[in-house]
Amino acid sequence: MYKFTSYSQKQLAANAEALAELQNKQAENGISMSTMLVPVAAQVLSDKLPACAPVADYASILKVLNDAGVSVTNIISILTAHCNEAIYYRTDHHWTSLGAYYAYCAWRGIEPTADEWTKEALCNNFRGTTWNKAPLPTVPAEEITAWYKHMNRRVSYNNGEYESDSIYERKYLDGSEQYAAFLNSNQAQTVIQGSGEEGKLLLIKDSYGNTFAQFPVEDYAEVHVIDLRFFRDDIAEYAKANGITDTLVLYGVQNFVKDTNLS
């Protein structure tokens, strides 16, 4: 598992203040906004840790955001409730599609109905970042699974620089970066044609959002995905210009506390 024991309180506070400011700007334009921080596996699967093994407290991090006035969706309880299922990869630091789905349900305030989704195994030989750091030959490879109700949809990356008919880029599945099959790895800006009749979601994310995005595309007319590591324009102006109705900020908690692009 990814080791996460400490972080900069100063950077966390700066990021919380930045989100509160953006949330206020969005509200002035009639755009709702919420934030979701994905706990690391060690914060959820604590029963698999050695006795007294340290891990940063998830609730304390969320409290900083709440105190700053940020609207937060706390997903640790729903993930903990499903801790005996494959919600995190064994060989990678990311969550699986199943884990992202449970978080999506918590964000939407709906009960999980997984049988409504088509589940397709994109590959069954995945070994990710944590396995590369500790490549134990006895650890089996894993499956990456796509969840969808509609397979094909228009996708535009970086203002039309590259276009596709699916959010799954299968060209990565034969290489060493198979997780990049979700949303063509990490791009500055992505616009996805949704299956919904109305509403536009702005998803501001790190790589945890790549797996998550396959769910809200079924609800909204469009989903705009922004990665602040590469995107340099004004977020509030972008949202206003593109008719965004809802905003979700989604980060892995260990990335959020050290990210300097937010503040």
C-alpha positions as CSV (number, residue, x, y, z in Angstrom):
1,M,0.0,0.0,0.0
2,Y,1.0,3.6,-0.5
3,K,2.6,5.0,2.7
4,F,0.9,8.2,3.8
5,T,1.8,9.4,7.3
6,S,2.4,13.2,7.1
7,Y,1.8,16.3,5.1
8,S,2.2,20.1,5.1
9,Q,-0.5,21.7,7.1
10,K,0.3,25.0,5.4
11,Q,-0.2,23.7,1.9
12,L,-3.4,21.9,3.0
13,A,-4.8,25.2,4.4
14,A,-3.8,27.1,1.3
15,N,-5.6,24.5,-0.9
16,A,-8.7,24.6,1.3
17,E,-8.8,28.4,1.0
18,A,-8.4,28.2,-2.8
19,L,-11.3,25.8,-3.1
20,A,-13.5,28.0,-0.8
21,E,-12.7,31.0,-3.0
22,L,-13.5,29.0,-6.2
23,Q,-16.7,27.7,-4.6
24,N,-17.8,31.3,-3.9
25,K,-17.0,32.4,-7.4
26,Q,-19.0,29.5,-8.9
27,A,-21.9,30.2,-6.6
28,E,-22.0,33.8,-7.9
29,N,-22.5,32.4,-11.3
30,G,-25.2,29.9,-10.2
31,I,-22.8,26.9,-10.4
32,S,-22.9,24.3,-7.6
33,M,-19.6,22.9,-6.4
34,S,-18.5,20.0,-4.2
35,T,-15.2,18.4,-3.3
36,M,-14.3,14.7,-2.9
37,L,-11.0,13.5,-1.5
38,V,-10.2,9.8,-2.1
39,P,-8.6,8.1,0.9
40,V,-5.6,6.0,0.3
41,A,-6.0,2.3,0.7
42,A,-4.3,2.3,4.1
43,Q,-6.9,4.6,5.5
44,V,-9.7,2.3,4.4
45,L,-8.2,-1.2,4.6
46,S,-6.6,-0.6,8.0
47,D,-7.3,-4.2,9.1
48,K,-4.6,-5.2,6.6
49,L,-1.9,-3.0,8.2
50,P,0.6,-4.2,10.8
51,A,-0.3,-3.3,14.4
52,C,0.3,0.3,15.2
53,A,1.3,1.2,11.7
54,P,0.9,5.0,11.2
55,V,-1.4,6.5,8.6
56,A,-2.6,10.1,8.3
57,D,-6.0,10.8,9.7
58,Y,-8.6,11.3,6.9
59,A,-11.1,13.1,9.1
60,S,-8.6,15.7,10.2
61,I,-7.9,16.6,6.6
62,L,-11.6,17.0,5.8
63,K,-12.1,19.1,8.9
64,V,-9.7,21.7,7.5
65,L,-11.8,21.9,4.3
66,N,-15.0,22.1,6.2
67,D,-13.7,24.8,8.5
68,A,-12.8,26.8,5.4
69,G,-16.4,26.5,4.1
70,V,-15.7,23.9,1.4
71,S,-18.6,21.6,0.7
72,V,-17.2,18.1,1.0
73,T,-18.5,14.7,0.2
74,N,-17.1,12.3,2.8
75,I,-16.7,8.9,1.1
76,I,-14.7,7.0,3.7
77,S,-17.7,5.4,5.3
78,I,-19.1,3.9,2.1
79,L,-15.7,2.7,1.1
80,T,-15.1,1.1,4.5
81,A,-18.5,-0.6,4.3
82,H,-17.2,-2.3,1.1
83,C,-13.6,-2.9,2.3
84,N,-13.9,-6.7,1.7
85,E,-14.5,-6.0,-2.0
86,A,-11.9,-5.1,-4.7
87,I,-12.2,-1.3,-4.3
88,Y,-8.5,-0.7,-4.6
89,Y,-5.9,-2.4,-6.8
90,R,-3.4,-4.6,-5.0
91,T,-0.6,-3.6,-7.3
92,D,-1.4,0.1,-7.8
93,H,-2.2,3.1,-5.7
94,H,-5.5,4.0,-7.5
95,W,-9.0,2.8,-6.7
96,T,-10.7,0.4,-9.0
97,S,-13.8,1.1,-11.1
98,L,-15.8,-0.6,-8.3
99,G,-14.4,1.7,-5.7
100,A,-15.0,4.8,-7.8
101,Y,-18.6,3.6,-8.4
102,Y,-19.4,3.4,-4.7
103,A,-18.0,7.0,-4.3
104,Y,-20.1,8.1,-7.3
105,C,-23.2,6.8,-5.6
106,A,-22.3,8.6,-2.3
107,W,-21.8,11.8,-4.3
108,R,-25.1,11.4,-6.1
109,G,-26.9,10.3,-3.0
110,I,-28.2,7.2,-4.6
111,E,-28.2,3.5,-3.7
112,P,-25.7,1.3,-5.7
113,T,-27.3,-0.6,-8.5
114,A,-24.2,-2.2,-10.2
115,D,-26.3,-4.6,-12.2
116,E,-27.5,-1.7,-14.4
117,W,-23.9,-1.2,-15.8
118,T,-22.1,-3.2,-18.4
119,K,-18.7,-4.3,-17.1
120,E,-15.9,-5.1,-19.6
121,A,-12.5,-6.4,-18.6
122,L,-10.0,-4.2,-20.6
123,C,-7.1,-6.3,-19.5
124,N,-6.2,-9.0,-17.0
125,N,-2.4,-8.5,-16.7
126,F,-2.2,-5.2,-14.9
127,R,0.5,-4.5,-12.5
128,G,0.8,-0.8,-11.4
129,T,2.9,1.7,-9.5
130,T,3.2,-0.1,-6.1
131,W,4.1,-3.4,-7.7
132,N,6.8,-1.6,-9.7
133,K,8.3,-0.4,-6.4
134,A,8.0,-3.8,-4.9
135,P,7.8,-6.3,-7.7
136,L,7.1,-9.5,-5.8
137,P,6.7,-12.4,-8.3
138,T,4.1,-14.1,-6.1
139,V,1.6,-11.1,-6.4
140,P,-0.8,-11.9,-9.3
141,A,-1.7,-9.5,-12.0
142,E,-5.0,-7.8,-11.9
143,E,-8.0,-6.9,-14.1
144,I,-8.9,-3.3,-15.2
145,T,-12.6,-3.1,-15.8
146,A,-14.6,-0.5,-17.7
147,W,-18.2,0.3,-16.5
148,Y,-20.6,1.9,-18.9
149,K,-24.2,2.0,-20.2
150,H,-23.2,3.5,-23.5
151,M,-19.8,2.5,-25.0
152,N,-19.4,5.1,-27.6
153,R,-19.4,8.9,-27.2
154,R,-17.6,11.9,-28.6
155,V,-14.5,12.8,-26.7
156,S,-12.3,15.9,-27.5
157,Y,-8.9,16.5,-25.8
158,N,-7.3,19.9,-25.5
159,N,-9.7,21.9,-27.7
160,G,-9.9,19.3,-30.5
161,E,-6.2,18.5,-30.6
162,Y,-7.2,14.8,-30.5
163,E,-10.7,13.3,-30.8
164,S,-12.0,9.9,-30.1
165,D,-15.3,7.9,-30.0
166,S,-14.7,6.4,-26.5
167,I,-13.3,7.4,-23.1
168,Y,-11.3,4.2,-23.1
169,E,-8.0,4.4,-25.1
170,R,-7.2,0.8,-25.7
171,K,-3.8,1.6,-27.2
172,Y,-2.4,1.7,-23.7
173,L,-3.5,-1.9,-22.8
174,D,-0.5,-3.5,-24.6
175,G,2.0,-1.3,-22.9
176,S,3.3,-0.6,-19.4
177,E,0.9,2.2,-18.5
178,Q,-2.4,0.4,-18.7
179,Y,-4.2,2.6,-16.2
180,A,-3.8,5.4,-18.9
181,A,-6.6,3.6,-20.9
182,F,-9.0,5.8,-18.8
183,L,-9.3,9.2,-20.5
184,N,-6.1,8.9,-22.5
185,S,-3.9,9.4,-19.4
186,N,-3.8,12.9,-17.9
187,Q,-4.7,15.7,-20.3
188,A,-5.1,19.4,-19.6
189,Q,-8.7,19.6,-20.9
190,T,-11.2,17.0,-22.0
191,V,-14.8,17.4,-23.1
192,I,-17.0,14.3,-23.1
193,Q,-20.4,14.0,-24.8
194,G,-22.7,12.7,-22.1
195,S,-25.8,10.6,-22.2
196,G,-27.9,13.0,-20.1
197,E,-30.3,15.5,-21.6
198,E,-29.2,18.5,-19.7
199,G,-26.5,19.8,-17.3
200,K,-22.8,20.2,-17.7
201,L,-20.3,18.9,-15.1
202,L,-16.8,20.4,-14.6
203,L,-14.6,17.7,-13.1
204,I,-11.3,19.2,-11.7
205,K,-9.2,16.2,-10.9
206,D,-6.0,14.3,-10.5
207,S,-5.6,10.7,-11.9
208,Y,-8.2,9.3,-9.5
209,G,-10.8,11.2,-11.6
210,N,-9.9,9.3,-14.7
211,T,-11.7,6.2,-13.5
212,F,-14.5,8.2,-11.9
213,A,-15.4,10.1,-15.1
214,Q,-17.0,7.0,-16.7
215,F,-20.0,7.3,-14.3
216,P,-21.2,11.0,-14.5
217,V,-21.0,10.9,-18.3
218,E,-24.2,8.9,-18.1
219,D,-26.0,11.7,-16.2
220,Y,-24.9,14.9,-17.9
221,A,-25.1,16.3,-21.4
222,E,-21.4,17.1,-21.2
223,V,-18.6,16.5,-18.8
224,H,-15.6,18.8,-18.9
225,V,-12.5,17.4,-17.3
226,I,-9.6,19.7,-16.2
227,D,-6.2,18.7,-14.8
228,L,-4.6,21.7,-13.1
229,R,-1.1,20.2,-13.6
230,F,-1.4,21.2,-17.2
231,F,-4.4,23.6,-17.5
232,R,-3.4,27.3,-17.2
233,D,-6.6,29.2,-17.9
234,D,-8.9,30.7,-15.3
235,I,-11.3,28.0,-14.0
236,A,-14.2,30.3,-13.0
237,E,-14.1,32.0,-16.4
238,Y,-13.9,28.6,-18.2
239,A,-16.9,27.4,-16.3
240,K,-18.9,30.5,-17.1
241,A,-18.0,30.5,-20.8
242,N,-18.9,26.8,-21.2
243,G,-22.2,26.8,-19.5
244,I,-21.1,24.6,-16.6
245,T,-23.9,23.8,-14.1
246,D,-22.1,21.7,-11.5
247,T,-18.4,21.4,-10.4
248,L,-16.7,18.5,-8.7
249,V,-13.2,18.7,-7.4
250,L,-11.8,15.1,-7.0
251,Y,-8.3,14.3,-5.8
252,G,-6.5,11.5,-4.1
253,V,-6.0,12.8,-0.6
254,Q,-2.3,12.2,-0.6
255,N,-2.0,14.3,-3.8
256,F,-4.3,17.0,-2.6
257,V,-2.4,17.9,0.5
258,K,0.8,18.5,-1.5
259,D,-0.6,19.9,-4.7
260,T,0.6,23.5,-5.4
261,N,-1.4,24.0,-8.6
262,L,-4.7,24.5,-6.6
263,S,-3.5,27.4,-4.5
